Amino acid sequence: MLSQSHEGMVQQHHLGKWFRKRYSNLLPKLYHSKHFKAVSSDIGRCISSAAVCAAGIYPPDDVEMWHPTLRWQPVPIYVSRDALLYQWIFCPKHRRLWTALKKSEVYQKILRENEGFLKFLTEKSGVDLNSLSAVRLLFGIFYDQRGFNVTFPDWIQSSYRKLQDLSRQLMISYTYTPELARLRSDNPAITISFGIFIFARFMLGISLRSMFFNILDDLNIQYVPHHGPLLGKIIKHFDNVISNSTELKFVLYSAHECTLINTLNSMGIYDYHVPEYSATLLFELRRDDIGVFVNILYKNSTKLYQLGLKECVFRCDLEQFRGRTASSCGHGHGPVEC
């Protein structure tokens, strides 16, 4: 089952209310499509997450009430069916580079150091866990079930943190070098207004994304998540905001944890954590008396963190932000270069 739970709906609604409170001076109280846009991955749980979050952002004012007892109004959710947030493309060049990375001393050292642990997991799980992709599969299953009071066997309890660490290593490997990161993101898609807000959805059941990693690894085929030139498009839309070429104030993307990880890692600020459900990455464009700057923030269920790029801390000048992210920004030629 891959759907949203009641708990997940509550989380997303709270996130929407948090957005409304934080950006009350930016977003008009009444909904208008020229100010707000929500885009979702073409996955049911992501679409429902976006809808519930939008409901938290835009509870109907009295003049927007269309039903005497229902305090809810429909906000359009635009669905990406063109490989925007999570779809997969085949990229032989990325595959070649990633295969070379797997043969490198850095990668092989991880496998050697954890050989005993992998044998232990194979014995306990009944699954041949001889790769980081297989470990990711096992971790994904238990991670997705953790929030439902499932009683796990003792060997999982004692192994969970190490499973998590190895799963992080796999996710890092797909964007380990600047070229891998660029190939993983260099494809046409995302636009951004005042800020982009990407959050991971609440999911029930077995982690199909982890199954993909395992199956594709076994087949010796690499499919690359196709997120679009996210950083490049963010900067382009920031430029549009400054030039008054758009009235959009808020763009919301309902996506996946790999979207967050890839974006953070391509900027060199991923800290190896596994994003929580409803985890949110925010890019804010702001202006003061000194100039225009970008804030990057990361929100989990309890805290809001300020992030900074290397040599460009929080409140990063827009031009510095542009320069610091240039090597990771896509240019729309990903499928050609692949």
Secondary structure, 3 states (H helix, E strand, C coil): CCCCCHHHHHHHHHHHHHHHHHCCCCCCCCCCCCCEEEEEECCHHHHHHHHHHHHHHCCCCHHHCCCCCCCCCCCCEEEECCCCCCCEEECHHHHHHHHHHHCCHHHHHHHHHCHHHHHHHHHHHCCCCCCHHHHHHHHHHHHHHHHHCCCCCHHHHHHHHHHHHHHHHHHHHCCCCHHHHHHHHCCCCCCCCCEEEEEECCCCCCCHHHHHHHHHHHCCCCEEECCCCHHHHHHHHHHHHHCCCCCCCEEEEEECHHHHHHHHHHCCCCCCCCCCCCCEEEEEEEECCCCEEEEEEEECCCCEEEECECCECCCEEHHHHHHHCCCCCCCCCHHHHC
